[in-house]
Amino acid sequence: MSKIIESESLILGNVLSEFENQFADYCNVSNVIGTGNGLDALTLIIRAYKEMGIFKEGDEIIVPANTYIASILAITECRLEPIFIEPDINTYNINERLIESKITPKTKAIMLVHLYGKISFTKEIKKLANNYKLKIIEDCAQSCGATYHGKKSGSLGDAAGFSFYPTKNLGALGDAGAVTTNDHQLSETIKFLRNYGSQTKYINKYRGVNSRMDTMQAAILLLKLNCLDQDNNIRRKIAKYYINNIINDNLILPLRQNDESHVWHLFVTRTEKRGTFQKYLRENGIETIIHYPIPPHKQEAYKSYNGYKYPITEKIHKTILSIPLNTALTEKEIKHIVNVCNQYS
């Protein structure tokens, strides 16, 4: 709190700069740009690529069909077109085998969404991007701290957007987000765009927006960053306990994962009778959430996509249910969740 009181600025001050520097060190990238939220982080990446002449209106970005709608909103807000790819039913991440067939002369990027906390980046996707000269944009809203062969999420592609919404593995007290990148020109362009298109007061280079992380959020994130790896390990331990001890043919659990590649932002089960299972859990004192009940292409906001058919995506959205997994769970609560799940029929 003293840092906030002593700060010369409540917006874009020294505390934010300190967080940006420490988060850059954590992710092993050269640039971090704090933003107002995770959606803005993704949108600013795409907008900056447009300002740099790399993207233009009507270009295409490949994206998993089962992502949270924010990934799609960022693309369409910049007047680019999302090209939906079905996920792998076992991992919920984009099916890399389906990507190449969807690449066209208009394709400019692949947006990799590390859904539920699991890294979706692969060497094969990187090779595809290189071969077709595509940018890789990471949506790291749920994967803070996950690693792939020693590299943190947020450092695997050309740029990444993070959300620090309060319920994230690294969460602020309110909305906050960030962009990570090793591209200095992209970083500088985003710094302009997030601040009304200006870096010198009242001199505007671009038609920018107001998307700046405030000092309060930066101070909280500085404190919580020190505990992130410890918290992620607690999540991994709980997830492992669930996978080893929930034994019920009516439930499909996540696959066992390499520990470092998954930070278990969510523990997502699947069952054909989701409503019945959800009601049963609630009656036994266990609250659940559906992440997410309606896929983006079926949302009213995207009526022009409503006729698209993605059977794997639609099956996932009809059957998934997230059970509690967080660092505040007690051993008694964890065992209760397991016992209740095992008794479900």
Stockholm file with secondary structure:
# STOCKHOLM 1.0

chainA/1-345         MSKIIESESLILGNVLSEFENQFADYCNVSNVIGTGNGLDALTLIIRAYKEMGIFKEGDEIIVPANTYIASILAITECRLEPIFIEPDINTYNINERLIESKITPKTKAIMLVHLYGKISFTKEIKKLANNYKLKIIEDCAQSCGATYHGKKSGSLGDAAGFSFYPTKNLGALGDAGAVTTNDHQLSETIKFLRNYGSQTKYINKYRGVNSRMDTMQAAILLLKLNCLDQDNNIRRKIAKYYINNIINDNLILPLRQNDESHVWHLFVTRTEKRGTFQKYLRENGIETIIHYPIPPHKQEAYKSYNGYKYPITEKIHKTILSIPLNTALTEKEIKHIVNVCNQYS
#=GR chainA/1-345 SS CHHHHHCSCSBSCHHHHHHHHHHHHHHTCSEEEEESSHHHHHHHHHHHHHHTTSCCTTCEEEEETTSCHHHHHHHHHTTCEEEEECBCTTTCSBCGGGTGGGCCTTEEEEEEECGGGBCCCCHHHHHHHHHTTCEEEEECTTCTTCEETTEETTSSSSEEEEECCTTSSSCCSSCCEEEEESCHHHHHHHHHHTBTTCSBTTBCSSCCCBCCCBHHHHHHHHHHHTTHHHHHHHHHHHHHHHHHHCCCTTCBCCCCCCGGGBCCSCEEEECTTHHHHHHHHHHTTCCCBCSCSSCGGGSGGGGGGTTCCCHHHHHHHHHEEEECCCTTCCHHHHHHHHHHHHHCC
#=GC SS_cons         CHHHHHCSCSBSCHHHHHHHHHHHHHHTCSEEEEESSHHHHHHHHHHHHHHTTSCCTTCEEEEETTSCHHHHHHHHHTTCEEEEECBCTTTCSBCGGGTGGGCCTTEEEEEEECGGGBCCCCHHHHHHHHHTTCEEEEECTTCTTCEETTEETTSSSSEEEEECCTTSSSCCSSCCEEEEESCHHHHHHHHHHTBTTCSBTTBCSSCCCBCCCBHHHHHHHHHHHTTHHHHHHHHHHHHHHHHHHCCCTTCBCCCCCCGGGBCCSCEEEECTTHHHHHHHHHHTTCCCBCSCSSCGGGSGGGGGGTTCCCHHHHHHHHHEEEECCCTTCCHHHHHHHHHHHHHCC
//
